[in-house]
Amino acid sequence: MLLVDEVVSQTEKSIHCKKTFGPDEFFLQGHFPNFPLVPGVILCECCLQSGAILLSQFTPQDGSVVPVATRIDAAKFKRMVRPGETVDIEVTLNEVVSTAYFMTGKVTVEGKLAARLDFACSVAAPG
């Protein structure tokens, strides 16, 4: 389930991505009947996936390690996101401690904040 359509820009400490939600996304079915909304957990996952792309610069590209979410803090949802809307996803790397990466994610629609969260990822061997 890829929730990043495009990487707009990237630096060593930040990434800006975009995602347009189509009307046929599986997670919209039943959420909610006659008034589909993108679930908040999906907005969080957009940030986590963008953060994983950002972390790829710090990890080997041979598949020996993968980023794993270890914590989400202070998630706030400020605006509903509807099918057809494009979200901007901005993730900032705040701190690195050993193999733990602490980041902040923001999801906006037309410049208005839809979601914000702090999260952490570690890198681990798959399997």
Residue frames as a rotation matrix with the C-alpha (Angstrom) as fourth column:
MET 1
0.593 0.805 0.000 0.00
0.805 -0.593 0.000 0.00
0.000 0.000 -1.000 0.00
LEU 2
-0.566 -0.812 0.142 2.03
0.820 -0.572 0.004 2.93
0.078 0.118 0.990 -1.29
LEU 3
0.520 0.784 -0.337 0.75
0.829 -0.559 -0.020 6.26
-0.204 -0.269 -0.941 0.03
VAL 4
-0.017 -0.554 -0.832 3.28
-0.041 -0.831 0.554 8.56
-0.999 0.044 -0.008 -1.66
ASP 5
0.824 0.361 0.436 2.68
0.417 0.135 -0.899 9.59
-0.383 0.923 -0.039 -5.26
GLU 6
0.568 -0.587 0.576 5.57
0.374 -0.440 -0.817 11.98
0.733 0.679 -0.031 -5.68
VAL 7
0.172 -0.611 -0.773 8.67
0.877 -0.263 0.403 13.24
-0.449 -0.747 0.490 -3.89
VAL 8
0.924 0.249 0.291 8.62
0.354 -0.845 -0.402 16.98
0.146 0.474 -0.868 -4.52
SER 9
0.334 -0.862 0.382 11.87
-0.500 -0.506 -0.703 17.84
0.799 0.044 -0.600 -2.75
GLN 10
0.889 -0.132 -0.438 14.32
0.407 0.663 0.628 16.35
0.208 -0.737 0.643 -0.31
THR 11
0.298 -0.858 0.418 17.25
-0.715 -0.491 -0.497 17.49
0.632 -0.151 -0.760 1.77
GLU 12
-0.613 -0.599 -0.515 19.31
-0.074 0.692 -0.718 15.62
0.787 -0.402 -0.468 4.34
LYS 13
-0.983 0.168 -0.072 16.86
0.076 0.017 -0.997 16.61
-0.166 -0.986 -0.030 7.11
SER 14
-0.257 0.951 -0.174 13.49
-0.369 -0.263 -0.892 16.98
-0.893 -0.165 0.418 5.37
ILE 15
-0.919 0.088 0.384 11.25
0.377 0.477 0.794 15.65
-0.113 0.874 -0.472 2.63
HIS 16
-0.359 0.843 -0.400 8.17
-0.616 -0.536 -0.577 17.00
-0.701 0.040 0.712 0.86
CYS 17
-0.949 0.118 0.292 5.86
0.270 0.781 0.563 14.49
-0.162 0.613 -0.773 -0.81
LYS 18
-0.469 0.856 -0.218 2.38
-0.876 -0.483 -0.012 14.52
-0.116 0.186 0.976 -2.38
LYS 19
-0.915 0.329 0.235 -0.48
0.340 0.940 0.010 12.05
-0.218 0.089 -0.972 -2.45
THR 20
-0.545 0.822 -0.166 -3.84
-0.815 -0.473 0.335 12.36
0.197 0.318 0.927 -4.24
PHE 21
-0.739 0.370 0.563 -6.59
-0.090 0.774 -0.626 10.20
-0.668 -0.514 -0.539 -2.80
GLY 22
-0.829 0.455 -0.323 -8.84
-0.328 0.071 0.942 8.63
0.452 0.887 0.090 -5.42
PRO 23
-0.071 0.920 0.386 -12.49
-0.986 -0.124 0.115 7.74
0.153 -0.372 0.915 -4.84
ASP 24
0.649 0.348 -0.676 -11.80
-0.387 0.917 0.099 3.99
0.655 0.197 0.730 -5.09
GLU 25
-0.484 -0.844 0.230 -9.23
-0.636 0.159 -0.756 3.70
0.601 -0.512 -0.613 -2.27
PHE 26
-0.241 0.404 -0.883 -10.05
0.320 0.892 0.320 0.55
0.916 -0.205 -0.344 -0.28
PHE 27
-0.751 -0.132 -0.648 -9.87
0.658 -0.055 -0.751 2.37
0.063 -0.990 0.128 3.05
LEU 28
-0.867 0.498 0.035 -12.69
-0.497 -0.867 0.025 4.73
0.043 0.004 0.999 2.02
GLN 29
-0.348 0.767 -0.539 -15.20
-0.065 0.554 0.830 1.89
0.935 0.324 -0.143 1.74
GLY 30
0.338 0.618 -0.710 -17.50
0.692 0.348 0.633 2.35
0.638 -0.705 -0.310 4.73
HIS 31
-0.180 -0.465 -0.867 -15.51
0.899 -0.435 0.047 5.29
-0.399 -0.771 0.496 6.15
PHE 32
-0.672 0.711 0.208 -18.15
-0.047 0.239 -0.970 6.80
-0.739 -0.661 -0.127 6.10
PRO 33
-0.370 0.587 0.720 -21.23
0.900 0.419 0.121 5.82
-0.231 0.693 -0.683 4.06
ASN 34
0.548 0.632 0.549 -22.33
0.802 -0.584 -0.128 8.75
0.240 0.510 -0.826 1.88
PHE 35
0.924 -0.330 0.195 -19.51
-0.357 -0.925 0.128 10.93
0.138 -0.188 -0.972 3.28
PRO 36
0.701 -0.677 -0.224 -16.13
0.637 0.736 -0.229 9.29
0.320 0.018 0.947 2.57
LEU 37
0.811 -0.531 0.247 -13.17
-0.585 -0.746 0.318 10.55
0.016 -0.402 -0.916 4.61
VAL 38
0.151 -0.852 -0.502 -9.53
-0.123 0.488 -0.864 9.51
0.981 0.192 -0.031 4.54
PRO 39
0.840 0.184 -0.511 -8.94
0.429 0.351 0.832 7.85
0.333 -0.918 0.216 7.93
GLY 40
0.805 -0.531 0.266 -6.51
-0.594 -0.717 0.365 9.57
-0.003 -0.451 -0.892 10.29
VAL 41
0.449 -0.656 0.607 -4.37
-0.020 0.672 0.740 6.45
-0.893 -0.344 0.289 10.49
ILE 42
0.554 -0.227 0.801 -3.84
0.827 0.265 -0.496 6.70
-0.100 0.937 0.335 6.71
LEU 43
0.854 -0.272 0.443 -2.64
-0.135 -0.939 -0.315 10.30
0.502 0.209 -0.839 7.09
CYS 44
0.605 -0.662 0.443 -0.19
-0.576 0.020 0.817 9.06
-0.550 -0.749 -0.369 9.73
GLU 45
0.442 -0.411 0.797 0.96
0.493 0.854 0.167 6.30
-0.749 0.319 0.580 7.38
CYS 46
0.846 -0.155 0.510 1.62
0.393 -0.464 -0.794 8.92
0.360 0.872 -0.331 4.67
CYS 47
0.695 -0.605 0.388 4.05
-0.700 -0.692 0.176 10.58
0.162 -0.395 -0.904 7.08
LEU 48
0.460 -0.522 0.719 5.65
-0.292 0.676 0.677 7.27
-0.839 -0.521 0.158 8.09
GLN 49
0.615 -0.209 0.760 6.21
0.706 0.576 -0.412 6.29
-0.352 0.790 0.502 4.45
SER 50
0.833 -0.340 0.437 7.64
0.000 -0.789 -0.614 9.71
0.553 0.511 -0.657 3.61
GLY 51
0.601 -0.616 0.509 9.92
-0.757 -0.233 0.610 9.39
-0.257 -0.752 -0.607 6.63
ALA 52
0.526 -0.390 0.756 11.07
0.229 0.921 0.316 5.97
-0.819 0.007 0.574 5.40
ILE 53
0.758 -0.259 0.599 11.99
0.594 -0.107 -0.797 7.51
0.270 0.960 0.073 2.04
LEU 54
0.749 -0.485 0.453 13.94
-0.525 -0.850 -0.041 10.22
0.405 -0.207 -0.891 3.88
LEU 55
0.534 -0.537 0.653 15.78
-0.567 0.346 0.748 7.59
-0.628 -0.769 -0.120 5.95
SER 56
0.923 -0.161 0.350 16.83
0.338 0.775 -0.535 5.65
-0.186 0.612 0.769 2.86
GLN 57
0.644 -0.728 0.235 19.81
-0.294 -0.519 -0.803 8.00
0.707 0.447 -0.548 2.56
PHE 58
0.110 -0.592 0.798 21.13
-0.991 -0.122 0.046 6.67
0.070 -0.797 -0.600 5.89
THR 59
0.349 0.116 0.930 20.63
-0.415 0.909 0.043 2.95
-0.840 -0.401 0.365 5.27
PRO 60
-0.761 -0.633 0.143 22.20
-0.195 0.434 0.880 0.42
-0.619 0.641 -0.454 2.90
GLN 61
-0.077 0.732 -0.677 20.28
-0.965 -0.226 -0.134 -0.08
-0.251 0.643 0.724 -0.33
ASP 62
-0.743 -0.312 -0.592 20.82
-0.507 0.840 0.195 -3.84
0.436 0.445 -0.782 -0.33
GLY 63
0.231 0.946 -0.227 17.68
-0.434 0.309 0.846 -4.60
0.871 -0.097 0.482 1.71
SER 64
-0.450 -0.495 -0.743 19.67
0.392 0.639 -0.662 -5.65
0.802 -0.590 -0.094 4.78
VAL 65
-0.788 0.280 -0.548 17.69
0.479 -0.280 -0.832 -3.21
-0.386 -0.918 0.086 6.97
VAL 66
-0.268 0.778 0.567 14.24
0.598 -0.327 0.732 -1.64
0.755 0.536 -0.377 6.79
PRO 67
-0.826 0.050 0.562 12.72
-0.389 -0.772 -0.503 1.28
0.408 -0.634 0.656 8.71
VAL 68
-0.327 0.715 -0.618 10.23
0.712 0.616 0.336 0.21
0.621 -0.330 -0.711 11.38
ALA 69
0.014 0.423 0.906 7.87
-0.357 -0.844 0.399 2.60
0.934 -0.329 0.139 13.16
THR 70
-0.558 -0.288 -0.778 8.42
0.565 0.556 -0.610 2.46
0.609 -0.780 -0.147 16.90
ARG 71
-0.463 0.383 -0.799 6.40
0.714 -0.373 -0.593 5.38
-0.525 -0.845 -0.101 18.24
ILE 72
-0.305 0.422 0.854 3.76
0.508 -0.686 0.521 7.95
0.805 0.593 -0.005 17.35
ASP 73
-0.491 0.102 -0.865 3.22
0.802 -0.336 -0.494 10.87
-0.342 -0.936 0.083 19.73
ALA 74
-0.427 0.292 -0.856 0.97
0.081 -0.930 -0.358 13.90
-0.900 -0.223 0.374 19.81
ALA 75
-0.809 0.233 0.539 -1.03
0.577 0.141 0.805 13.03
0.111 0.962 -0.248 16.70
LYS 76
-0.389 0.693 -0.607 -3.54
0.051 -0.642 -0.765 15.78
-0.920 -0.329 0.214 15.99
PHE 77
-0.551 0.329 0.767 -6.15
0.834 0.226 0.503 15.89
-0.008 0.917 -0.398 13.25
LYS 78
-0.655 0.146 -0.742 -7.29
0.156 -0.934 -0.321 19.37
-0.740 -0.326 0.589 12.28
ARG 79
-0.209 0.537 -0.817 -9.06
-0.880 -0.468 -0.083 19.02
-0.427 0.702 0.570 8.92
MET 80
0.433 0.422 0.797 -10.98
0.001 0.884 -0.468 16.31
-0.901 0.203 0.382 7.10
VAL 81
-0.646 -0.576 -0.500 -9.42
-0.584 -0.049 0.811 14.94
-0.491 0.816 -0.304 3.91
ARG 82
0.396 0.899 0.189 -11.85
-0.383 0.348 -0.856 13.85
-0.835 0.267 0.482 1.19
PRO 83
0.075 -0.307 0.949 -11.45
0.731 0.664 0.158 11.74
-0.679 0.682 0.274 -1.94
GLY 84
0.639 0.092 0.764 -10.05
0.711 -0.450 -0.541 13.78
0.294 0.888 -0.353 -4.82
GLU 85
0.946 -0.309 0.101 -7.92
-0.324 -0.877 0.353 15.98
-0.021 -0.367 -0.930 -2.59
THR 86
0.377 -0.910 -0.174 -4.15
0.359 0.317 -0.878 16.15
0.854 0.268 0.446 -2.81
VAL 87
0.975 -0.125 -0.185 -2.18
0.146 -0.266 0.953 16.29
-0.168 -0.956 -0.241 0.42
ASP 88
0.304 -0.939 0.157 1.27
-0.401 -0.276 -0.873 17.74
0.864 0.203 -0.461 0.91
ILE 89
0.925 -0.102 -0.367 3.33
0.351 0.602 0.717 15.66
0.147 -0.792 0.593 3.31
GLU 90
0.330 -0.845 0.421 6.30
-0.453 -0.533 -0.715 17.29
0.828 0.045 -0.558 5.03
VAL 91
0.901 -0.140 -0.410 8.57
0.400 0.633 0.663 15.30
0.167 -0.762 0.626 7.31
THR 92
0.447 -0.773 0.450 11.48
-0.635 -0.629 -0.449 16.74
0.630 -0.085 -0.772 9.25
LEU 93
0.348 -0.469 -0.811 14.23
0.595 0.779 -0.195 14.67
0.724 -0.415 0.551 10.86
ASN 94
0.824 0.081 0.561 14.73
-0.305 -0.770 0.560 16.16
0.477 -0.632 -0.610 14.33
GLU 95
0.182 -0.737 0.650 17.25
-0.949 0.042 0.313 13.85
-0.258 -0.674 -0.692 15.97
VAL 96
0.487 -0.143 -0.861 19.21
-0.302 0.898 -0.321 10.64
0.819 0.417 0.394 15.45
VAL 97
0.152 -0.429 0.891 20.17
-0.965 0.129 0.227 8.48
-0.212 -0.894 -0.394 18.43
SER 98
-0.518 -0.453 0.725 22.03
-0.261 0.891 0.371 5.32
-0.815 0.003 -0.580 17.43
THR 99
-0.942 0.211 0.262 19.56
0.331 0.439 0.835 3.52
0.061 0.874 -0.483 15.13
ALA 100
-0.018 0.962 -0.274 16.53
0.903 -0.102 -0.418 5.59
-0.430 -0.255 -0.866 16.23
TYR 101
-0.855 -0.157 0.495 15.30
0.422 -0.765 0.487 8.46
0.302 0.625 0.720 14.07
PHE 102
-0.274 0.743 -0.610 12.93
0.708 -0.273 -0.651 11.05
-0.651 -0.610 -0.451 15.58
MET 103
-0.870 -0.001 0.493 10.76
0.435 -0.473 0.766 12.97
0.233 0.881 0.412 13.12
THR 104
-0.397 0.806 -0.439 7.83
-0.013 -0.483 -0.875 15.36
-0.918 -0.342 0.203 12.82
GLY 105
-0.777 0.221 0.589 5.24
0.629 0.258 0.734 14.96
0.010 0.941 -0.339 10.08
LYS 106
-0.436 0.683 -0.587 2.69
-0.212 -0.711 -0.670 17.45
-0.875 -0.167 0.455 8.79
VAL 107
-0.580 0.388 0.716 -0.08
0.805 0.406 0.433 16.83
-0.123 0.827 -0.548 6.28
THR 108
-0.507 0.411 -0.758 -1.69
-0.131 -0.906 -0.403 19.85
-0.852 -0.105 0.513 4.64
VAL 109
-0.139 0.530 0.837 -4.38
0.969 0.246 0.006 20.41
-0.202 0.812 -0.548 2.03
GLU 110
0.329 0.210 0.921 -4.23
0.621 -0.783 -0.044 23.69
0.712 0.586 -0.388 0.13
GLY 111
-0.402 -0.675 0.618 -1.97
-0.044 -0.660 -0.750 25.11
0.914 -0.329 0.236 2.85
LYS 112
0.253 0.557 0.791 -4.31
-0.869 -0.228 0.439 24.16
0.424 -0.799 0.427 5.72
LEU 113
-0.737 -0.619 0.271 -3.10
-0.668 0.611 -0.424 21.72
0.097 -0.494 -0.864 8.36
ALA 114
0.276 0.802 -0.529 -4.92
-0.606 0.573 0.552 18.37
0.746 0.168 0.644 8.24
ALA 115
0.945 -0.031 -0.325 -2.69
0.245 0.727 0.641 16.32
0.216 -0.686 0.695 10.57
ARG 116
0.212 -0.915 0.342 0.49
-0.723 -0.382 -0.575 16.64
0.657 -0.126 -0.743 12.61
LEU 117
0.995 0.071 -0.074 2.44
-0.004 0.748 0.664 14.00
0.103 -0.660 0.744 14.50
ASP 118
0.070 -0.982 0.175 5.78
-0.997 -0.067 0.023 13.26
-0.011 -0.177 -0.984 16.07
PHE 119
0.966 0.257 -0.009 7.11
-0.258 0.965 -0.047 9.78
-0.003 0.048 0.999 15.40
ALA 120
0.018 -0.976 0.216 10.16
-0.842 0.102 0.530 7.58
-0.540 -0.192 -0.820 15.68
CYS 121
0.905 0.113 -0.411 11.56
-0.340 0.774 -0.535 4.86
0.257 0.623 0.738 13.47
SER 122
0.167 -0.882 0.441 14.38
-0.503 0.309 0.807 2.40
-0.848 -0.357 -0.392 13.97
VAL 123
0.200 -0.156 -0.967 16.15
-0.912 0.331 -0.242 0.36
0.358 0.931 -0.077 11.36
ALA 124
0.099 -0.080 0.992 16.07
-0.607 0.785 0.124 -3.40
-0.789 -0.614 0.029 11.69
ALA 125
-0.900 -0.388 -0.198 16.93
-0.410 0.597 0.690 -6.49
-0.149 0.702 -0.696 9.70
PRO 126
0.020 0.959 -0.281 13.83
-0.970 0.087 0.228 -7.88
0.243 0.268 0.932 7.98
GLY 127
-0.022 0.056 -0.998 12.63
-0.253 0.966 0.060 -11.29
0.967 0.254 -0.007 9.03
